[in-house]
Structure formats: C-alpha cells, structure tokens
Amino acid sequence: MHVAVGLVVLVAAAVALAALARRAGLSEPLVLTVAGVAASYLPFVPQVDLDPEVVLLGLLPPLLYTAAIRTSLLDFRKNAATIALLSVVLVLFSTFVVAGVVWLLLPVPFAVAVALGAVVAPPDAVAATAVARRIGMPRRIVTILEDESLFNDATALVALRTAIAASAGSVSVWQAGGDFVLAAGGGVLVGVAVAGVLAMLRRRITDPVLDTTLSFLAPFAAYLPAEQVHASGVIAVVVCGMILGHGAPRWQSAASRIAERTNWRTVQFILESSVFLVIGLQVRHIVEDALASGLDGRTLVAAAIAVPVAAMLARPLFVLPWAWLNRRRGRGEESLREGLVVSWAGMRGVVTVAAVLLLPEETPQLAVLKLLALLVVAGTLLVQGSTLAPVVRALKLRGPSRAEDALQKANLLQRAAAAGSAELERRVTPETPEEVVRALRERLTFRTNAAWERLGRAESESATPTAEYRRLRLAMLAAERETVLRARDEGALDYEILQAVMARLDLEESIIDRFDEAEVAEPEPLTAPERAESCAHLRAAPLVRVPDSVDGCAACLAEGLTWVHLRMCLACGNVGCCDSSVGNHASKHYAAEGHPVMRSVEPGEAWRWCFVDELLG
C-alpha cells in the first residue's frame, strides 16, 4: 500500500509540476529536477533509491520507442553522417575528456574514470528537445539533436560495460572495438527482425485496441532479445521504432494510428515527468554518502566543479572545429551558428542517472562518482538548459514559422485533394447518386479551403467560412450532446445505445477542421520555397505585377460579396478572391483567361501558385 500511494503521489506531483512549467514557459526537466532536490530535504519525504534495472528495462525502452516512431527515416538518412559523428565519435571524445579530469583529481584507476566518463557522456533526448521546441530552434537542429540522442545512449552503455570489464581484468583496444561493432550490428539486426514480425501482424490487425497493445509490447520485444544475445538493446529499439513509424501509414488503420499516437504521448509525458522528479529526489542521500566517503573536502569540491565543467566543454571543443571546417568548405555562416547551438545543447538526464547505478558496489569512491554524475545532470540542466534560449536568440537563428508551415500544409493538402478528386472521377459509375458525388466534392473543397484560410492578413475582422462552420457546428454538437444526456438521465434507453451515439458525436467533434489561431499571421514575411525548376510557368512568370485594383476584388465589389484572401494574376494584374471566398474569382479568372500563375497580395506574403501544375513557388 505504501508503494502504491508513493507512486500515485509521485506521478501526481510530476504532472502538476510539468503543467506549471509549461504554463510559465520554463524548462520542464529543470523545474522537475529542482523541485525534486527541494523535496528530498523535507523530513516527511522518504529516501528514493532508483533501481538501474527499472530504468534500463522499464523506462528507457518505451522512452526511446516513442521518440523513434516520430523520427523521420528520410531526415535521418539525410543527416546520417552528422548523427554518426555526434552519437559515436563525440560520445567517445567526451568520455575520455571527463575520464582524464577524474583520473587526475580522484584516487581511482583509469578504467573507473573511463566508466564515469561514459556515464556522463550522452546528452539526453528529453531535456534537449524539450528546450529546443520551447524556444523555437530551426528544424534541422532539432532533428539532429533528436536523432543523435537516440543512438548516443548505445555508444555510452557499450563504453561503460567495456570500462567495467577493464576495471575487473584486461580488455584490449581491439576487443573493445569488436564488442562495439557486434553490439551495434546485432542491435540493428534484431531491430529489423522484430519490426518485420510486428509489421506482418499489424497488416492483419484492424482493432485499434489490439494494435495499440501490440505497440506497447514493441520496445520490449526489441530490447530484451537484443540484450539476451549481448547486442545493443537501445539500437534495437530505435531501429524497430523508426521502421514501424515510417511504415505505419501503410500498415495500420487510421483509427489505430490515432490511438497509438495518443497513448504513446501520454506514456511519454508521465515517464519523462516522473523520471526528472526522481532524479532530484535522490540528491540528499547521494550528497550525504559522498560526504561520508572519507575524501578530503578540497578534492571533493574541485571534482564537483571540474567534472561538470569538463562535461559541458567537451562538446563545444569537438563540435566547433567541425562547424568551422564546414564553413571553410563553403557551407556558409549558417553552419557555424548551427554548430554553436548544437555544441551547447548537451543537457544530461535519465540515462546518466541510471548508468551510474550500474557501477559495481566494489568500485573505488562509488559514492563520490554517483554525486559527480548527479552534478553533471543538474549542472547541464541549470547552466545549458537556462542559457540555450539566449544563445539561439543572440545568434539570430530563425525557428519554424507557423505561417510558412500553414502554407506548406495547404499546398500539400491541395495536391492530395487533386489526387482524391481524380480518384473520385474514376470510381463514379452511372449508378452513383449525384448527391453523394456532390457531397464528396464539397467536403474535399471545404477541407482544402480550410487550410488556405489559415493564411492571409485581412484587415477585416469578419470570420472566415471555416471558422464560422466550426463555431456553428460545435454549438450544434453541444446541443445534440445535451439531448443525448437528457435521454440518459431519463433512463429511457439502453446504456450501450447511448454510449454508441455519444462516441459518434465525440468522433465528429474531434475531426472538425480546427481553426488554429497559432498558425495565423505572423509579423515576419511569409514566403515559399521556389520550385520553378519543375514548372515552366513559374519560371516564366514575373514575381510582381501592377494590380488592376487597389480596393480589393473588383468582381466581389460589383456582386456585393465579401472576399477572404486576395490573389493577383501575374499575366494581367487582375485581383481576385481565393477559393475560400464565395466568388472564387481568382480561379474563375484562370478558367476564363488561361493565365497560369497568380500570387498572394495579402500584406507580408510573397508566394505564387501555378494553376496548371498545382505547384507552390
């Protein structure tokens, strides 16, 4: 009972603190860790001892898996060389930099110093990406940090096991290298094999509940066999998750993907929040054990300062020369600025805390080594985690623009809608009711227009058609739900019938096209990537043209209509309204005149559209 109550209190506190950090715009890992440190000194809070097997077997596989299934396999291939350099070479470099400092300051064998270096070498995915997404880093940097953190744990754990073996006997450099290759290669093979088996099962399972259950088994199905054959369980989980995430749109039903995504986000949030709180709760007894170790105070203080500093500086010492070489090779000033951010995004976390607990009890100065590992976690979260945002702002690195993201989404939905419309025309038969075809076409048009309506900076405060639809339909659904609840309270219908109707109403509400205010106009210019190399019309069309009207859409003014967004023909300067408007005058102008390219003339927008090839430029 005491354990159950403790777990409930732990999770509840972790969730409350994480929610508070999000509301305040603070780093969740830092807030949770600091709160745990403060709580560890309260007299009524019991001592918390984190079992390394619980972390390595119970927490690490699901945390890695939930990050891996959201990782783009294409982006990973694009940045594979950089990721390999950071997750393997940099981890080994950091290991030996820290090992050198530990060996000089503490009375421990070099193998033990290397073991601690391996413990504190890998940055934590959770801590880094939590800060990265909060401050709006460029996507390429976030991708590199996420993908690096998926694999650097494997390098660190293999190095740790080798160092532990070396401290107990003799391990040659060749043997250590062979162990690493076998662990990595074996992990890849196991991950691919497990992903293949799970993919075959998923093609035959359509029930979202069964499919989600299978998903919960996936990280352990990959991790445990890999560890059993002395391969890297970390790599097995990551490879399995990346393959399953990449193939999910073809292997799973839509309902299964939605259920899996929602459930894994919940699991990830609970585990991440709880782990950082537990890290802080261990501080008190680890500090007390280190003070009782018999090491003189001066040496302990020197090590407590030098080891975290070495762990933080090893990354810039490695990354910055590499970024400077990229700049010298003509890859631009951007590569150097990105290198500065990557070099400073080295926050440590859960793997470091778990890995230090793997050190044998007979390890010299074990209590001091545990304290140093904890100080590296706390120091990097506090120093790097709190200063990373100012560094990004000082370097003037531009994060993802939500307005530009909305433009890309609208473009992709337009292309998808064109494919869907073409398929509809192929499938329609003489027996198909006209009202069904009309409803499908209207739904397709409505969904596409909803995406385009997220753009634009119209001065008018009138709501767009999609926003009005959302407002009215949500009000209707609320009334419908109240009617169903009254029927439930009257007890006139079977409960199963009521549940089925409520589920349908909930499903419809969840799929209503949401008008996301966060994706509307931003102060920066809205542009689009030029794709003229694949479109002769975009290549031939000018970038600007003198508009034939400065008052708006002349056709709308003549017909007494209200436009949503304005577009201008780049052949003749005609200003018309977009398809989200009632008049559809921009498309009508193309249909009548055949002028292929138009551009947005909304304030702050600089993008063009080819009606013929349906390409954005």
RALIN-V455222 format. One record per helix or strand. SS is the DSSP state (h for helix, s for strand). FROM is the first residue (numbers start at 1). LEN is the number of residues. If there is no record, write none. Layout:
# RALIN-V455222
ss;from;len
SS;FROM;LEN
SS;FROM;LEN
This chain:
# RALIN-V455222
ss;from;len
h;2;23
h;28;13
h;52;17
h;73;6
h;80;26
h;110;12
h;125;11
h;139;30
h;173;32
h;208;21
h;233;19
h;254;28
h;283;9
h;297;35
h;333;12
h;350;7
h;366;29
h;402;26
h;434;19
h;465;26
h;495;16
h;517;3
s;526;2
h;532;3
h;536;5
h;554;6
s;566;4
s;575;3
h;585;9
s;597;4
s;605;2
s;608;3
s;615;2
